[in-house]
Amino acid sequence: MAADTSKPFFPAAPHAALVPSRSTASRPTPESSYWRAFRSSELVSRTEFPVTDLTFAPAAAAGRASPTLAAAWSTSVHLFAGDPLEPLPKVNVAGDLAFSPSFRSDGALLAAGDKKGVVRVFRADKPTAGPLRTLRAHGAETRVVRYPVAGGDKLHLLTAGDDALLAYWDVPSETPVFTVPAAHRDYIRGGAASPADPNIFATGSYDRSVKLWDARTGSSGPSLSFLHGELVESVLFLPSGGLLATAGGNVVKVWDIIGGGQLVHSVESHVKTVMALALGKMANTGETRLLSAGIDGYVKIFDYGNLKITHSIRHPQPLLSVACSPCGSVLVAGSAKGKIYMGKRKKKSVGEEEEGRKAISGDIDWVSPEPEKPVLRPNYFRYFLRGQNEKAKEGDFVIEKPKKVKIAEHDKLLRKFRHKDALVSALVKNNPRSVVAVMEELVARRKLVRCIGNLGTEELGLLLEFLYRNATLPRYARFLLGVANKVVEMRTEDIRSDEKLRGYMRNLKRMIAEEIQIQHTLQGIQGMISPMLALASR
């Protein structure tokens, strides 16, 4: 008979959930879009020495409309300025490796340490004129040089280094206000000035501790101390001054110093050591993010208000330093192989600038849109799993998924040919059916006798205890009595030498004697009943 071509081959319409959507893919979040707008390039590419420190001049620096960057590199501090950044004359640090450049709050002076522990202060606008002041107190590398941030303090400077010495200087007179010879028990590699109080500083050391210092009482010891848990590479105050971020190992931790050094949050987003922390301002909203750079080559952006990582930037080389310009338009990262990666944000449209200005001034509430539900496409794995949660309708043929069979421990051991372990595992479970099944399998494999001979004293005790409890059960009596005879025959000396095993044997002997007595009684009863049954059947 010919087929009816008037009807479609598939009479039923496909289910709506099974038809792929043609809508556009979900858009990235505004936060991710902002950081992706930074176009990365190499500011400088050299291979001699690592870029250990990066810092920008403060936003309040007089006479500077564009950002100014200082990079500690080999024996010099390299300066960059302009839009885009262009190299300026470098600051030579007397032939020694330079560390930790720090701008004064007005941006007029620049201080940096060196490998011999000497700290020099230069004019930022005349870097080649030589140092204005030279501060000598350290006997090893000066890795921490920090000017106060708050209060407009232009006279003092904090330094610390690998000799564990902490010094607070009066710069004009080149004399320390106070020094703490053993501020930590190991190298001091991290330091930060509080944005809320010009007298408060924080230091972090390879002794895994972080300490808070007050310049008014510094010589009497730290105001607060707590443990980070790893070798501390960097510390940084968050803008409020009440929270402190520390980096050590692959962990970044945020602490509440007003609350006595309580841990607020811990972030383990890096896979290798985190070397540097910095603050980055979002130009469109005015919000601030915590930036971390690690040896894994990543710069992670952390929203410390919502306690989550919002974006990651990958670089091809290990990173030792990171910094963001005060205006938020330039992001730089220094590598361990002499390269500085610069990310510059592309120009914003007029509408975006107006929206960012309104958000900063508070005219509108900045609310991040809810992320759209991702669209499933044939190149996604989840596309092939769609419809699995749909409930079956009336008339549908349901194919049930076979239940997974749980294999007992002794069966797994038998599959691995660990015969003695399989027998002991079954004896520990104390299930007569399982133990007898394992013994019968061992008999079939001709391994039961060897297993009995290899049992230790405690394992032999488990076997004897099982036998005296179950050897008289009618279902297993014939097999287990044979096993009991074999055990007594093979392990006589071991049973005689152990009091506990002798106790098990006495119990087994008593149980067998009781069973024999019961069998004799039953046979007598059977002898009395048999003639009666024979007469009754006639």
C-alpha positions as CSV (number, residue, x, y, z in Angstrom):
1,M,0.0,0.0,0.0
2,A,1.4,3.4,-0.9
3,A,2.3,5.8,1.9
4,D,0.0,8.8,2.6
5,T,2.0,11.8,1.6
6,S,-0.6,14.3,2.8
7,K,0.5,13.8,6.4
8,P,3.9,14.9,7.7
9,F,6.5,12.3,8.6
10,F,6.7,13.7,12.2
11,P,3.1,14.5,13.2
12,A,4.0,15.9,16.6
13,A,5.5,19.4,16.9
14,P,8.9,19.4,18.7
15,H,8.9,20.4,22.4
16,A,9.8,24.1,23.0
17,A,12.5,23.2,25.4
18,L,14.3,21.0,22.8
19,V,14.4,23.8,20.2
20,P,17.7,25.8,20.4
21,S,17.2,29.5,21.1
22,R,18.2,32.1,18.5
23,S,18.6,34.9,20.9
24,T,21.9,36.7,21.3
25,A,24.6,35.5,23.7
26,S,24.6,36.9,27.2
27,R,26.7,40.1,27.6
28,P,29.6,40.4,30.1
29,T,29.0,42.3,33.3
30,P,29.7,46.0,33.4
31,E,32.6,45.3,35.7
32,S,34.2,42.8,33.3
33,S,33.6,45.1,30.4
34,Y,35.4,48.0,32.2
35,W,38.6,46.0,32.8
36,R,38.5,44.4,29.3
37,A,38.6,47.9,27.9
38,F,42.3,48.2,28.9
39,R,44.4,47.7,25.8
40,S,47.6,46.0,26.9
41,S,51.0,46.8,25.5
42,E,54.7,46.7,26.6
43,L,55.8,50.0,28.0
44,V,59.4,48.9,28.2
45,S,61.0,45.5,27.3
46,R,64.3,44.6,28.8
47,T,65.7,41.4,30.1
48,E,68.5,42.4,32.5
49,F,66.8,42.8,35.9
50,P,63.3,42.3,37.4
51,V,60.9,45.2,37.9
52,T,60.5,45.0,41.7
53,D,58.3,48.0,42.5
54,L,55.9,50.3,40.6
55,T,54.2,53.4,42.0
56,F,52.3,56.4,40.7
57,A,52.6,60.0,41.9
58,P,49.6,61.0,44.1
59,A,46.6,62.6,42.4
60,A,47.2,65.8,44.3
61,A,50.7,66.3,42.7
62,A,51.0,69.9,41.8
63,G,51.3,70.8,38.2
64,R,50.7,67.3,36.8
65,A,47.6,66.7,34.7
66,S,48.9,63.3,33.4
67,P,50.0,60.4,35.6
68,T,53.7,60.0,36.6
69,L,55.1,56.5,37.1
70,A,58.2,55.4,39.0
71,A,59.6,51.9,38.4
72,A,62.5,50.4,40.5
73,W,64.6,48.7,37.9
74,S,68.2,47.5,38.3
75,T,70.4,50.4,39.7
76,S,67.9,53.1,38.7
77,V,64.4,54.4,39.3
78,H,62.9,55.0,35.9
79,L,60.3,57.7,35.5
80,F,57.5,57.9,33.0
81,A,54.9,60.6,32.4
82,G,52.4,62.0,29.9
83,D,49.5,60.6,27.9
84,P,50.6,58.1,26.7
85,L,53.4,57.4,29.2
86,E,56.8,58.4,27.9
87,P,60.2,57.9,29.6
88,L,61.8,60.7,31.5
89,P,65.4,61.0,32.8
90,K,66.1,58.2,35.2
91,V,67.2,58.5,38.9
92,N,70.6,56.7,39.5
93,V,71.0,55.1,42.9
94,A,74.8,55.2,43.3
95,G,75.4,51.9,41.4
96,D,73.3,49.7,43.6
97,L,70.0,47.9,43.0
98,A,67.1,50.3,43.7
99,F,64.0,49.3,45.7
100,S,60.7,50.7,46.8
101,P,60.3,54.2,45.2
102,S,57.8,56.4,47.1
103,F,56.4,59.8,46.2
104,R,55.7,62.4,48.8
105,S,52.1,63.4,49.3
106,D,52.5,66.5,47.0
107,G,54.5,64.6,44.4
108,A,57.5,66.9,44.6
109,L,60.0,64.5,46.2
110,L,60.8,60.8,45.5
111,A,62.6,58.5,48.0
112,A,64.1,55.1,47.2
113,G,66.2,52.5,49.0
114,D,69.1,50.4,47.7
115,K,70.8,47.1,48.3
116,K,73.3,48.5,50.9
117,G,70.5,49.9,53.0
118,V,70.9,53.6,52.1
119,V,67.8,55.7,51.4
120,R,68.0,58.7,49.1
121,V,65.6,61.5,48.5
122,F,65.4,63.2,45.1
123,R,63.5,66.0,43.4
124,A,60.9,64.4,41.1
125,D,61.1,67.3,38.6
126,K,65.0,67.2,38.6
127,P,65.9,63.5,38.9
128,T,69.4,64.0,37.5
129,A,70.4,66.7,40.1
130,G,71.5,64.1,42.7
131,P,70.0,63.3,46.1
132,L,68.8,66.1,48.4
133,R,69.0,63.9,51.5
134,T,70.8,60.6,52.3
135,L,69.5,58.5,55.2
136,R,71.8,55.8,56.6
137,A,70.7,53.4,59.3
138,H,70.1,50.0,57.6
139,G,72.7,47.3,57.1
140,A,70.9,45.3,54.4
141,E,68.5,45.9,51.5
142,T,65.9,48.6,52.2
143,R,62.8,47.0,50.8
144,V,60.2,49.3,52.4
145,V,60.3,53.1,51.9
146,R,57.0,54.9,52.6
147,Y,56.0,58.6,52.9
148,P,52.8,59.3,55.0
149,V,49.7,59.5,52.9
150,A,47.2,61.4,55.1
151,G,47.5,64.8,56.7
152,G,49.9,66.3,54.3
153,D,52.9,65.3,56.3
154,K,56.0,66.3,54.2
155,L,58.8,65.9,56.8
156,H,58.8,62.2,57.8
157,L,59.6,58.9,56.2
158,L,59.3,55.2,57.2
159,T,61.9,52.7,56.1
160,A,62.4,49.0,56.8
161,G,64.6,46.3,55.3
162,D,66.1,42.8,55.4
163,D,68.0,43.6,58.6
164,A,64.5,43.7,60.4
165,L,65.2,47.3,61.4
166,L,62.3,49.8,61.4
167,A,63.2,53.5,61.2
168,Y,61.0,56.6,61.3
169,W,62.9,59.6,59.9
170,D,62.9,63.4,60.1
171,V,64.0,63.9,56.5
172,P,65.2,67.5,56.7
173,S,67.7,66.8,59.5
174,E,68.6,63.3,58.1
175,T,68.1,61.8,61.6
176,P,65.7,59.1,62.8
177,V,63.0,60.1,65.2
178,F,63.0,56.5,66.5
179,T,64.3,53.1,65.4
180,V,63.2,49.6,66.3
181,P,66.2,47.2,65.8
182,A,64.2,43.9,65.9
183,A,60.8,45.0,64.6
184,H,60.4,41.5,63.1
185,R,62.2,38.2,63.4
186,D,62.9,38.0,59.6
187,Y,63.1,40.1,56.5
188,I,60.6,43.0,56.3
189,R,59.3,43.0,52.7
190,G,55.9,44.8,53.0
191,G,54.9,48.2,54.3
192,A,52.0,50.7,53.9
193,A,51.0,54.1,55.3
194,S,47.4,54.6,56.6
195,P,45.2,56.9,54.4
196,A,43.3,58.0,57.6
197,D,46.2,58.9,60.0
198,P,49.7,60.1,59.1
199,N,51.2,58.4,62.2
200,I,49.9,54.9,61.4
201,F,52.0,52.4,59.4
202,A,51.8,48.7,58.8
203,T,54.7,46.2,58.1
204,G,54.7,42.6,56.9
205,S,57.6,40.2,57.3
206,Y,58.9,36.8,56.3
207,D,58.3,35.7,59.9
208,R,54.6,35.5,58.8
209,S,53.4,38.3,61.0
210,V,51.9,41.7,60.3
211,K,52.4,44.6,62.7
212,L,50.8,48.1,63.1
213,W,53.0,50.9,64.3
214,D,52.1,54.4,65.7
215,A,54.8,57.0,65.1
216,R,53.9,58.7,68.4
217,T,54.7,55.5,70.4
218,G,56.7,53.6,67.9
219,S,59.8,52.9,70.1
220,S,57.6,51.2,72.7
221,G,56.5,48.4,70.3
222,P,53.8,47.7,67.8
223,S,50.2,48.8,68.5
224,L,48.8,45.6,67.0
225,S,50.2,42.3,65.7
226,F,48.6,39.3,64.0
227,L,49.7,36.3,61.9
228,H,49.1,36.0,58.2
229,G,50.2,32.4,58.0
230,E,52.6,32.6,55.1
231,L,55.7,34.7,54.2
232,V,54.3,38.2,53.8
233,E,55.2,39.9,50.5
234,S,53.0,43.0,50.6
235,V,50.6,44.9,52.8
236,L,48.1,47.6,51.8
237,F,45.6,49.8,53.6
238,L,42.2,50.0,51.9
239,P,40.8,53.5,51.4
240,S,38.8,53.7,54.6
241,G,41.9,53.0,56.7
242,G,40.0,50.5,58.8
243,L,40.8,47.5,56.7
244,L,44.2,46.1,55.8
245,A,45.0,43.7,53.0
246,T,48.0,41.3,53.2
247,A,49.6,39.0,50.6
248,G,51.6,35.9,51.3
249,G,51.9,32.6,49.6
250,N,49.0,32.3,47.2
251,V,46.5,33.9,49.7
252,V,45.3,37.5,50.0
253,K,43.6,38.3,53.3
254,V,41.6,41.3,54.5
255,W,41.8,42.3,58.2
256,D,39.7,44.5,60.4
257,I,42.3,46.5,62.3
258,I,39.7,48.6,64.1
259,G,38.2,45.4,65.5
260,G,41.6,44.2,66.8
261,G,43.0,42.4,63.8
262,Q,40.1,40.1,63.0
263,L,40.1,38.3,59.7
264,V,37.3,39.5,57.4
265,H,37.9,37.5,54.2
266,S,40.5,35.3,52.6
267,V,41.1,35.0,48.8
268,E,43.0,32.1,47.2
269,S,42.5,32.9,43.5
270,H,46.2,32.7,42.6
271,V,48.0,29.4,42.1
272,K,51.5,30.8,42.9
273,T,52.9,33.4,45.3
274,V,51.2,36.8,45.3
275,M,54.0,39.4,45.1
276,A,52.2,42.8,45.1
277,L,49.0,44.6,46.0
278,A,47.6,47.9,44.7
279,L,44.4,49.9,44.6
280,G,42.6,50.6,41.3
281,K,40.0,53.2,40.8
282,M,37.1,52.6,38.3
283,A,36.8,55.9,36.4
284,N,33.1,55.3,35.4
285,T,31.8,54.7,38.9
286,G,34.4,56.0,41.3
287,E,34.6,52.7,43.1
288,T,37.9,51.2,44.2
289,R,39.1,47.7,43.7
290,L,42.0,45.7,45.2
291,L,44.5,44.5,42.6
292,S,46.9,41.5,43.2
293,A,49.8,40.4,41.0
294,G,51.4,37.0,41.3
295,I,54.2,34.8,39.9
296,D,51.5,32.9,38.0
297,G,51.3,35.9,35.6
298,Y,47.8,37.0,36.7
299,V,46.5,40.3,37.9
300,K,43.3,39.7,39.9
301,I,40.7,42.4,40.5
302,F,38.9,41.9,43.8
303,D,35.7,43.7,44.9
304,Y,36.2,43.9,48.6
305,G,32.7,45.4,49.1
306,N,31.0,42.2,47.8
307,L,34.0,39.9,48.6
308,K,34.4,38.4,45.2
309,I,36.8,38.3,42.2
310,T,35.4,40.3,39.3
311,H,38.0,40.0,36.6
312,S,41.4,38.4,35.8
313,I,44.1,39.7,33.5
314,R,46.7,37.2,32.1
315,H,50.3,38.2,31.3
316,P,52.9,35.9,29.7
317,Q,55.6,36.3,32.4
318,P,55.7,36.1,36.2
319,L,54.7,39.4,37.9
320,L,56.5,41.1,40.8
321,S,54.6,44.5,40.9
322,V,51.4,46.2,39.9
323,A,50.1,49.7,40.1
324,C,47.1,51.8,38.8
325,S,47.1,55.5,38.1
326,P,45.0,57.7,40.4
327,C,42.6,58.6,37.6
328,G,42.1,54.9,36.8
329,S,43.1,55.2,33.1
330,V,46.4,53.3,33.2
331,L,47.2,49.9,34.7
332,V,50.8,48.7,34.8
333,A,52.4,45.4,35.9
334,G,56.2,44.7,36.2
335,S,57.5,41.2,35.4
336,A,60.4,39.2,36.7
337,K,62.2,39.4,33.3
338,G,62.4,43.1,32.9
339,K,59.2,44.0,31.1
340,I,56.5,46.5,32.1
341,Y,53.1,45.7,30.7
342,M,50.8,48.8,30.4
343,G,47.1,48.7,30.0
344,K,45.5,51.9,28.9
345,R,41.7,52.3,28.8
346,K,40.3,53.4,25.5
347,K,38.5,56.8,25.3
348,K,34.9,56.7,26.6
349,S,32.0,58.0,24.7
350,V,30.2,61.1,25.8
351,G,27.2,59.2,27.1
352,E,29.5,56.9,29.2
353,E,31.4,59.8,30.6
354,E,28.1,61.5,31.6
355,E,26.8,58.3,33.2
356,G,30.1,57.9,35.1
357,R,30.0,61.5,36.3
358,K,26.4,61.1,37.6
359,A,27.3,57.9,39.4
360,I,30.3,59.5,41.1
361,S,28.3,62.6,42.1
362,G,25.5,60.5,43.5
363,D,22.8,61.8,41.1
364,I,21.8,58.3,40.3
365,D,22.1,55.0,42.1
366,W,24.6,52.6,40.5
367,V,22.9,49.2,40.2
368,S,24.6,46.4,38.3
369,P,22.1,44.7,36.0
370,E,21.2,41.1,36.7
371,P,23.2,38.7,34.6
372,E,21.2,37.2,31.7
373,K,20.6,33.5,31.5
374,P,23.2,31.9,29.2
375,V,21.9,30.7,25.9
376,L,22.5,27.1,25.1
377,R,24.1,26.5,21.7
378,P,25.2,23.3,19.9
379,N,28.8,23.9,20.8
380,Y,28.0,23.8,24.5
381,F,28.1,20.5,26.4
382,R,25.0,21.5,28.3
383,Y,23.1,21.7,25.0
384,F,23.1,17.9,24.8
385,L,21.8,17.6,28.4
386,R,18.7,19.7,27.8
387,G,15.4,18.2,28.5
388,Q,16.7,15.7,31.1
389,N,14.7,17.4,33.9
390,E,11.4,17.4,32.0
391,K,8.8,15.2,33.6
392,A,7.2,12.4,31.6
393,K,3.8,13.0,30.3
394,E,0.9,10.5,30.0
395,G,1.6,8.1,27.2
396,D,5.4,8.7,27.1
397,F,7.7,5.7,27.1
398,V,10.2,6.2,29.9
399,I,13.6,4.5,29.8
400,E,14.8,4.3,33.3
401,K,18.5,4.6,34.1
402,P,19.8,1.3,35.6
403,K,20.7,1.6,39.2
404,K,24.3,1.4,40.1
405,V,25.2,-1.8,41.9
406,K,27.1,-1.2,45.1
407,I,30.0,-3.7,45.4
408,A,30.9,-4.9,48.9
409,E,34.5,-4.4,50.1
410,H,35.3,-8.1,50.2
411,D,34.2,-8.4,46.5
412,K,36.5,-5.5,45.5
413,L,39.4,-7.3,47.3
414,L,38.6,-10.6,45.6
415,R,38.7,-8.9,42.2
416,K,42.2,-7.7,43.1
417,F,43.2,-11.2,44.2
418,R,43.8,-10.0,47.8
419,H,42.4,-13.2,49.3
420,K,43.4,-12.9,52.9
421,D,42.2,-9.3,53.1
422,A,38.9,-10.3,51.5
423,L,38.4,-13.0,54.2
424,V,39.3,-10.6,57.0
425,S,36.9,-7.9,55.6
426,A,34.0,-10.3,55.6
427,L,34.8,-11.5,59.1
428,V,34.8,-7.9,60.4
429,K,31.3,-7.3,58.9
430,N,30.2,-10.5,60.8
431,N,27.6,-11.4,58.2
432,P,27.4,-15.3,58.1
433,R,26.1,-15.3,54.5
434,S,28.9,-13.1,53.2
435,V,31.6,-15.0,55.2
436,V,30.6,-18.4,53.9
437,A,30.3,-17.1,50.4
438,V,33.9,-15.7,50.5
439,M,35.1,-19.0,52.0
440,E,33.4,-21.0,49.2
441,E,35.0,-18.7,46.6
442,L,38.4,-19.2,48.2
443,V,37.8,-23.0,48.1
444,A,37.0,-22.7,44.4
445,R,40.2,-20.8,43.9
446,R,42.2,-23.2,46.2
447,K,43.3,-20.4,48.4
448,L,41.4,-21.0,51.7
449,V,44.1,-23.2,53.3
450,R,46.8,-20.6,52.5
451,C,44.7,-17.8,53.9
452,I,44.1,-19.7,57.1
453,G,47.8,-20.2,57.4
454,N,48.6,-16.5,56.9
455,L,46.1,-15.1,59.4
456,G,47.6,-13.2,62.3
457,T,46.7,-13.7,65.9
458,E,43.8,-11.1,66.0
459,E,42.6,-12.3,62.6
460,L,42.6,-15.9,63.7
461,G,40.6,-14.8,66.8
462,L,38.0,-13.3,64.5
463,L,37.7,-16.6,62.5
464,L,37.4,-18.7,65.7
465,E,34.8,-16.4,67.1
466,F,32.8,-16.6,63.9
467,L,33.1,-20.4,63.9
468,Y,31.8,-21.0,67.5
469,R,28.9,-18.6,66.8
470,N,27.8,-20.1,63.5
471,A,29.3,-23.6,63.1
472,T,26.2,-25.2,64.5
473,L,23.7,-23.5,62.2
474,P,22.1,-26.2,60.1
475,R,22.5,-24.2,57.0
476,Y,26.3,-23.9,57.3
477,A,27.2,-26.7,59.7
478,R,28.7,-29.2,57.3
479,F,31.0,-26.6,55.6
480,L,32.0,-24.7,58.7
481,L,32.8,-27.8,60.8
482,G,35.2,-28.8,58.0
483,V,36.8,-25.4,58.2
484,A,37.0,-25.7,62.0
485,N,38.8,-29.0,61.7
486,K,41.3,-27.5,59.3
487,V,41.9,-24.5,61.5
488,V,42.6,-26.8,64.6
489,E,44.9,-29.0,62.5
490,M,46.9,-26.1,61.1
491,R,47.1,-23.6,63.9
492,T,47.3,-25.8,67.0
493,E,50.5,-24.2,68.3
494,D,49.2,-20.7,67.9
495,I,46.0,-21.6,69.7
496,R,47.9,-23.1,72.6
497,S,50.1,-20.1,73.0
498,D,47.4,-17.5,73.3
499,E,44.9,-17.3,76.1
500,K,42.2,-15.5,74.0
501,L,42.4,-18.2,71.3
502,R,42.1,-20.9,73.9
503,G,39.0,-19.3,75.2
504,Y,37.5,-19.3,71.6
505,M,38.3,-23.0,71.3
506,R,36.7,-23.8,74.6
507,N,33.5,-22.0,73.4
508,L,33.6,-23.9,70.1
509,K,34.1,-27.2,71.9
510,R,31.2,-26.5,74.2
511,M,28.9,-25.5,71.4
512,I,29.7,-28.6,69.4
513,A,29.1,-30.8,72.5
514,E,25.8,-29.2,73.1
515,E,24.8,-29.7,69.4
516,I,25.8,-33.4,69.6
517,Q,23.7,-33.8,72.8
518,I,20.7,-32.1,71.0
519,Q,21.2,-34.5,68.0
520,H,21.2,-37.5,70.2
521,T,18.0,-36.4,71.9
522,L,16.3,-35.8,68.6
523,Q,17.4,-39.2,67.4
524,G,15.8,-40.8,70.5
525,I,12.6,-38.9,69.9
526,Q,12.6,-40.0,66.3
527,G,13.1,-43.7,67.4
528,M,10.0,-43.4,69.6
529,I,7.8,-41.8,67.0
530,S,8.8,-44.0,64.0
531,P,6.9,-47.2,65.3
532,M,3.8,-45.1,66.0
533,L,3.8,-43.7,62.6
534,A,4.3,-47.2,61.1
535,L,1.3,-48.5,63.0
536,A,-0.8,-45.5,62.1
537,S,-0.1,-46.0,58.4
538,R,-1.5,-49.6,58.3
